[in-house]
Amino acid sequence: MPKMNGVDLIKRVRSEFPSPPYIMMITAIQSSQAKENILEIGADEFISKPFRMKSLLATLKEGLARRSQPLPKIQKINILQK
């Protein structure tokens, strides 16, 4: 990308949008450490090149379906209580 890298773009989108979009990083980087870092920064998915179009579409479909699901209700459970 000419003006900023993907990491900076993810950080900016996550900080500036109240309801950020689904972000899929597609890159030539193969390292598992890079994947972990990108996901920690805020990407929803990390796809390394080369990839199969069928796999890309399946990942995208699954990711978008997850985002459309309602958030689970979370209950606080005190496991130390007797």
C-alpha positions in Angstrom: 0.0 0.0 0.0 1.5 3.4 -0.9 0.7 5.5 2.1 0.6 3.1 5.1 1.2 -0.5 5.8 -1.4 -3.1 6.7 -0.6 -3.1 10.4 -1.1 0.7 10.6 -4.3 0.5 8.6 -5.8 -2.2 11.0 -4.8 -0.1 14.0 -6.4 3.0 12.5 -9.6 1.3 11.5 -10.0 -0.3 14.9 -9.4 3.0 16.7 -11.5 5.3 14.5 -14.6 3.3 13.7 -17.2 2.6 16.5 -18.3 -0.6 14.7 -15.3 -1.6 12.7 -15.6 -3.8 9.6 -14.5 -7.4 9.2 -10.7 -7.2 8.4 -9.0 -10.0 6.5 -5.3 -9.6 6.0 -4.0 -11.2 2.8 -0.2 -11.2 2.6 2.9 -12.9 1.3 4.2 -13.2 4.8 4.3 -16.9 6.0 5.5 -16.6 9.5 3.3 -17.9 12.4 4.7 -15.1 14.6 3.5 -12.5 12.0 0.1 -14.2 11.9 -0.2 -14.0 15.7 0.8 -10.4 15.8 -1.6 -9.4 13.0 -4.5 -11.1 14.8 -3.5 -9.5 18.1 -3.5 -6.1 16.5 -7.1 -6.6 15.3 -7.4 -8.5 12.1 -10.2 -11.0 12.0 -8.4 -13.3 9.6 -4.9 -13.8 8.2 -4.5 -15.4 4.8 -1.0 -16.2 3.3 -0.3 -16.1 -0.4 -0.5 -18.2 -2.4 -4.0 -19.3 -1.5 -6.8 -21.2 -3.2 -9.8 -19.1 -4.1 -12.2 -21.7 -2.7 -10.5 -21.5 0.7 -10.5 -17.7 0.6 -14.2 -17.6 -0.1 -15.0 -20.2 2.6 -13.0 -18.2 5.2 -14.7 -15.0 4.2 -18.1 -16.6 4.3 -17.5 -18.1 7.7 -16.0 -14.9 9.1 -18.9 -12.8 7.9 -21.4 -15.3 9.4 -19.7 -15.1 12.8 -19.9 -11.3 12.7 -23.7 -11.4 12.1 -24.3 -13.7 15.1 -25.5 -12.0 18.3 -23.0 -11.7 21.1 -23.3 -14.4 23.7 -24.6 -13.5 27.1 -21.8 -13.8 29.7 -22.4 -14.6 33.3 -19.8 -14.1 35.9 -19.2 -17.3 37.9 -17.2 -17.4 41.1 -15.6 -20.9 41.0 -13.9 -20.3 44.4 -17.2 -19.9 46.2 -18.3 -23.1 48.2 
